Amino acid sequence: MTNIIYIANVRMPTERAHGVQIAKTCEALARAGASVELVVPMRATDIKEDVPSYYALRDTFPVVRLPVIDVVSWGKAGFVVESLSFATAALQYLRT
């Protein structure tokens, strides 16, 4: 069995198209027999549904949310801070 850790620095679920692409890619990989884990930042969202419900997934997989400094609303500087904090959290997660 193939183990895949899909790391995406995006808010999930999201109303944007990239969220559908990520969720459906992970679903297809899981359906094909891979052990898939989606790793995303823990960011604020108004969407209350979980990833499988929001994207109507039939094959599910774990979604791991890593703590980050969620200051994307500050603009480019906030995005850099959030990205660096997510990269640090993701590296720590992969090491464990």
N, CA, C and O atoms as a DFTB+ gen file, in Angstrom:
384 C
 N C O
     1  1       0.845      -1.179       0.000
     2  2       0.000       0.000       0.000
     3  2       0.891       1.244       0.000
     4  3       1.913       1.292       0.684
     5  1       0.494       2.222      -0.760
     6  2       1.223       3.483      -0.845
     7  2       0.702       4.444       0.208
     8  3      -0.510       4.591       0.368
     9  1       1.600       5.097       0.925
    10  2       1.234       6.121       1.899
    11  2       1.497       7.491       1.293
    12  3       2.606       7.774       0.838
    13  1       0.475       8.340       1.289
    14  2       0.599       9.674       0.723
    15  2       0.186      10.693       1.769
    16  3      -0.908      10.619       2.327
    17  1       1.066      11.640       2.028
    18  2       0.733      12.784       2.874
    19  2       0.645      13.981       1.938
    20  3       1.659      14.448       1.421
    21  1      -0.564      14.473       1.724
    22  2      -0.819      15.591       0.819
    23  2      -0.815      16.855       1.678
    24  3      -1.726      17.066       2.479
    25  1       0.201      17.689       1.512
    26  2       0.349      18.913       2.293
    27  2      -0.102      20.086       1.430
    28  3       0.411      20.292       0.330
    29  1      -1.064      20.850       1.937
    30  2      -1.596      21.991       1.182
    31  2      -1.791      23.176       2.117
    32  3      -2.506      23.082       3.114
    33  1      -1.159      24.273       1.792
    34  2      -1.293      25.482       2.600
    35  2      -2.535      26.253       2.138
    36  3      -2.438      27.332       1.554
    37  1      -3.696      25.668       2.418
    38  2      -4.973      26.272       2.035
    39  2      -5.982      26.077       3.163
    40  3      -5.858      25.159       3.974
    41  1      -6.962      26.939       3.197
    42  2      -8.058      26.824       4.145
    43  2      -9.002      25.742       3.607
    44  3      -9.427      25.799       2.453
    45  1      -9.323      24.764       4.447
    46  2     -10.198      23.662       4.012
    47  2     -11.291      23.442       5.046
    48  3     -11.001      23.398       6.241
    49  1     -12.532      23.303       4.619
    50  2     -12.957      23.443       3.239
    51  2     -12.960      24.912       2.824
    52  3     -12.958      25.816       3.660
    53  1     -12.965      25.118       1.529
    54  2     -13.003      26.456       0.960
    55  2     -13.994      26.472      -0.192
    56  3     -14.243      25.447      -0.827
    57  1     -14.543      27.618      -0.448
    58  2     -15.483      27.766      -1.561
    59  2     -14.758      27.918      -2.897
    60  3     -15.401      27.957      -3.946
    61  1     -13.455      28.003      -2.871
    62  2     -12.663      28.181      -4.092
    63  2     -12.422      26.835      -4.793
    64  3     -12.479      25.773      -4.173
    65  1     -12.156      26.911      -6.083
    66  2     -12.017      25.710      -6.912
    67  2     -10.866      24.811      -6.471
    68  3     -10.954      23.590      -6.604
    69  1      -9.795      25.392      -5.952
    70  2      -8.660      24.545      -5.572
    71  2      -9.029      23.586      -4.444
    72  3      -8.424      22.520      -4.327
    73  1      -9.992      23.935      -3.625
    74  2     -10.434      23.036      -2.563
    75  2     -11.078      21.785      -3.121
    76  3     -10.841      20.684      -2.625
    77  1     -11.899      21.948      -4.160
    78  2     -12.517      20.794      -4.816
    79  2     -11.433      19.911      -5.418
    80  3     -11.471      18.689      -5.274
    81  1     -10.472      20.524      -6.089
    82  2      -9.397      19.763      -6.736
    83  2      -8.607      18.951      -5.713
    84  3      -8.311      17.778      -5.940
    85  1      -8.271      19.570      -4.600
    86  2      -7.497      18.879      -3.561
    87  2      -8.309      17.730      -2.963
    88  3      -7.812      16.611      -2.836
    89  1      -9.561      18.012      -2.596
    90  2     -10.403      16.987      -1.971
    91  2     -10.650      15.816      -2.924
    92  3     -10.550      14.658      -2.519
    93  1     -10.966      16.105      -4.162
    94  2     -11.262      15.034      -5.120
    95  2     -10.003      14.250      -5.505
    96  3     -10.085      13.054      -5.783
    97  1      -8.845      14.909      -5.523
    98  2      -7.593      14.193      -5.777
    99  2      -7.310      13.219      -4.638
   100  3      -6.970      12.061      -4.879
   101  1      -7.449      13.685      -3.404
   102  2      -7.226      12.799      -2.256
   103  2      -8.229      11.652      -2.256
   104  3      -7.871      10.516      -1.946
   105  1      -9.480      11.940      -2.601
   106  2     -10.494      10.891      -2.668
   107  2     -10.129       9.846      -3.726
   108  3     -10.249       8.646      -3.479
   109  1      -9.687      10.295      -4.893
   110  2      -9.324       9.362      -5.972
   111  2      -8.121       8.505      -5.574
   112  3      -8.081       7.312      -5.875
   113  1      -7.157       9.103      -4.910
   114  2      -5.989       8.338      -4.451
   115  2      -6.408       7.288      -3.420
   116  3      -5.925       6.156      -3.452
   117  1      -7.306       7.665      -2.506
   118  2      -7.798       6.713      -1.501
   119  2      -8.585       5.592      -2.176
   120  3      -8.458       4.427      -1.800
   121  1      -9.389       5.943      -3.163
   122  2     -10.180       4.938      -3.882
   123  2      -9.269       3.966      -4.620
   124  3      -9.604       2.793      -4.784
   125  1      -8.125       4.457      -5.059
   126  2      -7.171       3.615      -5.788
   127  2      -6.356       2.725      -4.845
   128  3      -5.537       1.925      -5.296
   129  1      -6.582       2.869      -3.545
   130  2      -5.923       1.983      -2.589
   131  2      -4.811       2.612      -1.779
   132  3      -4.205       1.939      -0.945
   133  1      -4.527       3.877      -2.000
   134  2      -3.474       4.540      -1.232
   135  2      -4.001       4.930       0.142
   136  3      -5.194       5.175       0.322
   137  1      -3.104       4.982       1.089
   138  2      -3.420       5.515       2.409
   139  2      -3.104       7.012       2.345
   140  3      -1.938       7.402       2.303
   141  1      -4.139       7.839       2.338
   142  2      -3.982       9.280       2.115
   143  2      -4.286      10.044       3.390
   144  3      -5.209       9.712       4.135
   145  1      -3.492      11.068       3.622
   146  2      -3.697      11.974       4.749
   147  2      -3.535      13.386       4.213
   148  3      -2.504      13.702       3.618
   149  1      -4.528      14.236       4.411
   150  2      -4.458      15.626       3.976
   151  2      -4.033      16.481       5.159
   152  3      -4.664      16.446       6.216
   153  1      -2.966      17.249       4.982
   154  2      -2.434      18.113       6.038
   155  2      -2.613      19.555       5.605
   156  3      -2.081      19.973       4.576
   157  1      -3.368      20.320       6.397
   158  2      -3.672      21.714       6.083
   159  2      -3.489      22.577       7.329
   160  3      -3.426      22.053       8.441
   161  1      -3.402      23.896       7.152
   162  2      -3.303      24.775       8.317
   163  2      -4.656      24.914       9.020
   164  3      -5.708      24.786       8.395
   165  1      -4.613      25.171      10.293
   166  2      -5.811      25.437      11.079
   167  2      -6.109      26.930      10.924
   168  3      -5.572      27.764      11.652
   169  1      -6.981      27.248       9.955
   170  2      -7.318      28.638       9.664
   171  2      -8.806      28.860       9.829
   172  3      -9.605      27.938       9.665
   173  1      -9.171      30.087      10.153
   174  2     -10.574      30.443      10.355
   175  2     -11.345      30.349       9.047
   176  3     -10.845      30.714       7.983
   177  1     -12.577      29.853       9.147
   178  2     -13.472      29.776       7.999
   179  2     -14.913      29.861       8.490
   180  3     -15.231      29.441       9.603
   181  1     -15.770      30.406       7.651
   182  2     -17.191      30.466       7.983
   183  2     -17.912      29.167       7.634
   184  3     -19.065      28.977       8.023
   185  1     -17.249      28.277       6.909
   186  2     -17.850      27.000       6.519
   187  2     -17.822      26.065       7.721
   188  3     -16.764      25.800       8.292
   189  1     -18.987      25.575       8.093
   190  2     -19.100      24.741       9.297
   191  2     -19.018      23.236       9.015
   192  3     -18.784      22.452       9.935
   193  1     -19.206      22.826       7.766
   194  2     -19.160      21.405       7.421
   195  2     -17.719      20.898       7.434
   196  3     -16.774      21.670       7.275
   197  1     -17.569      19.585       7.627
   198  2     -16.242      18.996       7.511
   199  2     -15.926      18.754       6.030
   200  3     -16.798      18.885       5.172
   201  1     -14.687      18.404       5.749
   202  2     -14.238      18.236       4.366
   203  2     -15.057      17.186       3.622
   204  3     -15.537      17.479       2.527
   205  1     -15.243      15.971       4.161
   206  2     -16.018      14.969       3.412
   207  2     -17.447      15.415       3.102
   208  3     -17.935      15.167       2.000
   209  1     -18.114      16.055       4.030
   210  2     -19.489      16.508       3.804
   211  2     -19.540      17.639       2.792
   212  3     -20.368      17.624       1.881
   213  1     -18.660      18.618       2.946
   214  2     -18.680      19.797       2.079
   215  2     -18.454      19.426       0.615
   216  3     -19.095      19.983      -0.277
   217  1     -17.546      18.490       0.372
   218  2     -17.214      18.107      -1.001
   219  2     -17.921      16.820      -1.452
   220  3     -17.614      16.293      -2.521
   221  1     -18.856      16.316      -0.652
   222  2     -19.627      15.108      -0.970
   223  2     -18.717      13.940      -1.355
   224  3     -18.897      13.306      -2.395
   225  1     -17.738      13.673      -0.489
   226  2     -16.781      12.601      -0.757
   227  2     -17.370      11.253      -0.357
   228  3     -17.982      11.126       0.703
   229  1     -17.182      10.260      -1.202
   230  2     -17.627       8.902      -0.892
   231  2     -16.519       8.128      -0.189
   232  3     -16.787       7.341       0.719
   233  1     -15.282       8.350      -0.604
   234  2     -14.125       7.719       0.043
   235  2     -13.435       8.790       0.867
   236  3     -13.002       9.814       0.339
   237  1     -13.338       8.546       2.159
   238  2     -12.793       9.573       3.044
   239  2     -11.358       9.252       3.448
   240  3     -10.849       8.159       3.198
   241  1     -10.737      10.214       4.064
   242  2      -9.341      10.146       4.482
   243  2      -9.184      11.114       5.643
   244  3      -9.989      12.034       5.787
   245  1      -8.165      10.928       6.474
   246  2      -7.961      11.850       7.590
   247  2      -7.518      13.232       7.100
   248  3      -6.739      13.362       6.155
   249  1      -8.037      14.250       7.772
   250  2      -7.602      15.626       7.532
   251  2      -6.950      16.104       8.817
   252  3      -7.601      16.193       9.858
   253  1      -5.659      16.413       8.739
   254  2      -4.895      16.869       9.892
   255  2      -4.758      18.379       9.791
   256  3      -4.305      18.900       8.771
   257  1      -5.147      19.077      10.841
   258  2      -5.053      20.541      10.867
   259  2      -3.937      20.946      11.815
   260  3      -3.961      20.629      13.005
   261  1      -2.959      21.653      11.265
   262  2      -1.813      22.075      12.053
   263  2      -1.984      23.522      12.503
   264  3      -2.462      24.356      11.735
   265  1      -1.598      23.826      13.740
   266  2      -1.726      25.201      14.222
   267  2      -0.773      26.139      13.469
   268  3       0.387      25.810      13.222
   269  1      -1.294      27.304      13.118
   270  2      -0.499      28.320      12.421
   271  2      -0.831      29.693      12.991
   272  3      -1.800      29.861      13.731
   273  1      -0.013      30.660      12.633
   274  2      -0.312      32.053      12.954
   275  2      -1.192      32.558      11.813
   276  3      -0.696      32.858      10.727
   277  1      -2.487      32.651      12.059
   278  2      -3.466      32.940      11.008
   279  2      -3.641      34.452      10.833
   280  3      -4.574      35.053      11.365
   281  1      -2.718      35.048      10.075
   282  2      -2.758      36.496       9.837
   283  2      -2.764      36.813       8.340
   284  3      -2.272      37.863       7.924
   285  1      -3.316      35.914       7.538
   286  2      -3.378      36.113       6.084
   287  2      -4.127      37.404       5.751
   288  3      -3.838      38.046       4.741
   289  1      -5.080      37.782       6.587
   290  2      -5.855      39.001       6.349
   291  2      -5.001      40.269       6.387
   292  3      -5.468      41.336       5.989
   293  1      -3.772      40.167       6.854
   294  2      -2.869      41.323       6.897
   295  2      -2.264      41.637       5.529
   296  3      -1.556      42.634       5.394
   297  1      -2.519      40.828       4.531
   298  2      -1.956      41.058       3.202
   299  2      -0.731      40.196       2.966
   300  3      -0.608      39.104       3.520
   301  1       0.177      40.699       2.134
   302  2       1.357      39.905       1.753
   303  2       2.209      39.529       2.952
   304  3       2.675      38.393       3.047
   305  1       2.416      40.457       3.859
   306  2       3.226      40.155       5.055
   307  2       2.554      39.074       5.894
   308  3       3.224      38.176       6.403
   309  1       1.250      39.156       6.037
   310  2       0.511      38.141       6.782
   311  2       0.581      36.782       6.130
   312  3       0.678      35.762       6.812
   313  1       0.532      36.762       4.785
   314  2       0.651      35.502       4.064
   315  2       2.025      34.873       4.298
   316  3       2.136      33.660       4.475
   317  1       3.058      35.696       4.296
   318  2       4.416      35.186       4.531
   319  2       4.520      34.601       5.940
   320  3       5.068      33.514       6.123
   321  1       3.999      35.317       6.927
   322  2       4.044      34.829       8.315
   323  2       3.282      33.507       8.438
   324  3       3.779      32.553       9.036
   325  1       2.076      33.455       7.870
   326  2       1.282      32.226       7.939
   327  2       1.988      31.084       7.219
   328  3       2.020      29.960       7.720
   329  1       2.551      31.363       6.055
   330  2       3.235      30.322       5.281
   331  2       4.443      29.776       6.024
   332  3       4.663      28.565       6.045
   333  1       5.218      30.647       6.628
   334  2       6.382      30.188       7.399
   335  2       5.956      29.380       8.616
   336  3       6.586      28.376       8.945
   337  1       4.892      29.809       9.287
   338  2       4.447      29.050      10.458
   339  2       3.881      27.687      10.031
   340  3       4.062      26.696      10.739
   341  1       3.199      27.634       8.880
   342  2       2.691      26.346       8.397
   343  2       3.842      25.435       7.974
   344  3       3.827      24.242       8.276
   345  1       4.833      25.984       7.282
   346  2       5.983      25.179       6.864
   347  2       6.689      24.583       8.082
   348  3       7.084      23.417       8.065
   349  1       6.844      25.375       9.123
   350  2       7.489      24.893      10.348
   351  2       6.654      23.788      10.987
   352  3       7.191      22.756      11.391
   353  1       5.340      24.003      11.079
   354  2       4.459      22.992      11.670
   355  2       4.446      21.713      10.834
   356  3       4.439      20.613      11.386
   357  1       4.442      21.849       9.508
   358  2       4.428      20.678       8.634
   359  2       5.711      19.869       8.770
   360  3       5.671      18.639       8.806
   361  1       6.843      20.553       8.847
   362  2       8.119      19.844       9.031
   363  2       8.125      19.095      10.363
   364  3       8.570      17.950      10.432
   365  1       7.639      19.732      11.403
   366  2       7.567      19.049      12.710
   367  2       6.640      17.845      12.629
   368  3       6.943      16.792      13.190
   369  1       5.525      17.989      11.944
   370  2       4.583      16.886      11.808
   371  2       5.215      15.715      11.070
   372  3       5.058      14.564      11.478
   373  1       5.925      16.000       9.988
   374  2       6.551      14.944       9.205
   375  2       7.638      14.217       9.993
   376  3       7.884      13.032       9.764
   377  1       8.276      14.906      10.901
   378  2       9.340      14.289      11.701
   379  2       8.792      13.310      12.740
   380  3       9.518      12.433      13.207
   381  1       7.506      13.457      13.108
   382  2       6.950      12.595      14.161
   383  2       6.323      11.340      13.636
   384  3       5.819      10.530      14.414
